[in-house]
Amino acid sequence: MLAGEFQHNIDSKGRVIVPAKFRDELGDTIVITKGLDKCLFVFPKAEWDKLEKELSELSLSKGRKIQRFFYGGMTECEIDKQGRILVPQALRDYSELLKDVVFVGLSKRAELWSKEEWSKQNADFIEDAEDVALQMEELGI
């Protein structure tokens, strides 16, 4: 299971170290694509394949925007011997990844955030704690 929060730096070439705790779970080949709220989604290949199957089965009228969003930014990455991946420039621009980044594990996928944007998200969590509690209650959690 992917869990935890890990801060790293992205170098000038767009390479970032994948947290050691994530590497076994992610495998050698991972898929990165645009995520929600200005983050990147990072999937093990097997999890991406499951999502890709669902995306490909969406009708044109209902699925085209979702398909464009996920497929348009999607790239497969190999983790190198130093434990790094290369994040393409277009994805770095989308998520405003400049130097300080944060990996966040979310069970079957990870998210990659700019440190600044992740800090904003955390501030929102604190402000919206009551809303989160209500959502959990509605979901039976």
N, C-alpha and C positions, 0 to 999 in steps of 0.2 A: 504494500500500500504506500502511495506517495503521501507524505505528511510532513509538516514543518515549514519553517521559513528560513531562507538562507540568503545572505547578502554576498554579492560578488561584484566584480568590475568587468565591464566590457571593454576590450581594447580597441585601438583605432581601426583595426581591420574588421571589427565586428565579431570577434571571438569571445566567448564567455565560458567559464568552467561550469559544467553541470555538477550540482552537489553530489558528492560521493554516495550519499544515502539514496539518491535517486537513480544512479546509473544501472544497478542491477535490475530494478523494476522497469526502467525505460528500455533497456536493451541497447544494442549497438546502433540501430537505425531508429530515429525518432521522426515525428512529423510535427512541424511548427506551422501555425496559421494564425490569422488575426483572431483575437478573442474579443470579449465584450469589455466595456469600460476602459478601453485603451490598453489592455494587456495582450499578451500573446498566449495562445493555448499550446501546450507541449504534450503530445500524445506518444505513448508507446505505439509502435506500428500496429499491433493487434487491436488496440482500442480505436485507432484511427480507422482501421478497416471496418469495424462495426459501425462507426458513425458514417463513414463513406457509403456503406450499403444503404443506410437510412436516407442519406441525402440524395443518392441517385434514384431512389424510388419516389421522391416527391414529384408531384405534377408540375408542369411548367408554370401554370398560373399561380400556384401556391408556393413553389419552391425556388423560383429563379433568383430572387434576391438573396436568399439564404445560401444557395449554391454559389453564387458569384462571390459573396462575402468570404465563405470558407475556402473554396477552391482557388479563387483569385490570388490569395496570399499564401497558399499552402506550399510548403517545401519539405522535402525529406532531407535529413541531416545525418551524417555519420559522426559519432563521438570519436575524436582522435585519441591518440595514445596519452595525451596530457589531460584527457577528460573534458575537452572543449568541443563546442559546436560553433559553427559560423552562422550568425544570424544575418540574412540578406538585408541589404540597405533599405529596401521598401518596407520590410517589417520593422526595422529599427525606427524608421521615420514614423510609421503608423503609431507605434507605442512610445515614441519619444525617448528611446533608449540612447543615452549619451555616455555615461560613465558608470554610475552606481546603479545596480539592478538588484532585484529581489526575486528569487524563485520561491513559489508557494506551492506546496503539495496539496492536492485536493482528491485524494483517494486514487482514482484511475487516470487522472491527468494532472499536469502541473501548469502553473501560470507563471509567466515572466513579466515583471513590472519594472518600470523606472522606479527608483527609490522614492522620488518625489511624489509620483502618482500613488504608490502604495501607501505612503504616509497620509495622503489625503483620504484614501479609502478607509484606512484605520480610524481616522478622525470621524468619518461618517458613521462607522460601526458604533463608536462610542456614543455619538449623538442619537443614533437610531436604535439603541439597545432595546428599547421598549417595542419598537416595530418588529425587530427580529424575534423577540420573545413571542409576540402575537402571531407571527408567521409560523413559528415552531409549533405553537399550540394548535393553529389551524391545520397543520400537516400531521398532527398527532405525534410530535416528537417530544 
